[in-house]
Amino acid sequence: MKISVYSLARLVRALVSVVSIALLIAGCAPAATATPIPPVTLDTAPSEITSVKASAEVAPVQEARLSFLIPGPVEEVTVAKGDVVEAGQTLATLSSPELEYGLLQAEAALRSAEFDYAYWELPRTNRPPERRELAEQQLITVQRSLDTARAEFMQTTLVAPFAATVISVEVQPGEYVNPGQVVIWMAKLDELQIETSDLSELNVAAVEIGQPATVYVEALNQEFEGEVTAIAPISGTIGGDVVFKVTIQLDEQPDALLWGMSADVEIIVE
């Protein structure tokens, strides 16, 4: 059967009309309700920290690297490595004839000034009071000179600032030393403490003096109780990280504890 061009055109118009009506009906239909997505809530509150941990090392409560304030040749060393010394004990001396001679002169001058003052102080009518006052002023001046000479000569003697054990002696008699050069190293080996080595700056803010701590000493395979006694006000670095040294005093020091032993520390901060 043949379809004329006119019939074909009518058919196309009819199809377009049907499609248009379908689209119109679809547009008028109510839209489907979208299912809402439930919101995701993030817990941004910081977690509660109850303790911080760090590696540590056993160290003496007190140590000192001693040196002379003036240069000169060493005259005598009176101690050796391992000796236990008392506070104020002489450890080493310098040879300084100039300072020794100056002290002797000052002592002689004082004796002379004392004799002169005693003479003019005698109650006699023919001794004017102004001469006595002059002798008194001279005595005061000479006494001050003697004090200065003694202080200068004392710099030739190195004494122990506290009771401790001599760790090392770095000089020998006859050796010339300069000011600030370490001569003797000493430390209190009978009083040891724990010092952290890698406590992060992120954790040190939670640490306070007086907080309890547990210290595990690997070499002794034992745990010990203690408390925080000091927090370094200045940071250090380890592997590029900022760290702070925290000091822990043990409640009881075991006899087998030695300087340099490694330890693990847990500080209770809650």
Stockholm file with secondary structure:
# STOCKHOLM 1.0

chainA/1-270         MKISVYSLARLVRALVSVVSIALLIAGCAPAATATPIPPVTLDTAPSEITSVKASAEVAPVQEARLSFLIPGPVEEVTVAKGDVVEAGQTLATLSSPELEYGLLQAEAALRSAEFDYAYWELPRTNRPPERRELAEQQLITVQRSLDTARAEFMQTTLVAPFAATVISVEVQPGEYVNPGQVVIWMAKLDELQIETSDLSELNVAAVEIGQPATVYVEALNQEFEGEVTAIAPISGTIGGDVVFKVTIQLDEQPDALLWGMSADVEIIVE
#=GR chainA/1-270 SS CCCCHHHHHHHHHHHHHHHHHHHHHHHHSCCCCCCCCCCCCCCCSCCCCCEEEEEEEEEESCEEEECCSSCEEEEEECCCTTCEECTTCEEEEECCHHHHHHHHHHHHHHHHHHHHHHHHHSCCTTSCHHHHHHHHHHHHHHHHHHHHHHHHHHTTEEECSSSEEEEEECCCTTCEECTTCCCEEEECTTSEEEEESCCBHHHHTTCCTTCEEEEEETTTTEEEEEEEEEECSSCEEETTEEECCEEEEESSCCTTCCTTCEEEEEEECC
#=GC SS_cons         CCCCHHHHHHHHHHHHHHHHHHHHHHHHSCCCCCCCCCCCCCCCSCCCCCEEEEEEEEEESCEEEECCSSCEEEEEECCCTTCEECTTCEEEEECCHHHHHHHHHHHHHHHHHHHHHHHHHSCCTTSCHHHHHHHHHHHHHHHHHHHHHHHHHHTTEEECSSSEEEEEECCCTTCEECTTCCCEEEECTTSEEEEESCCBHHHHTTCCTTCEEEEEETTTTEEEEEEEEEECSSCEEETTEEECCEEEEESSCCTTCCTTCEEEEEEECC
//
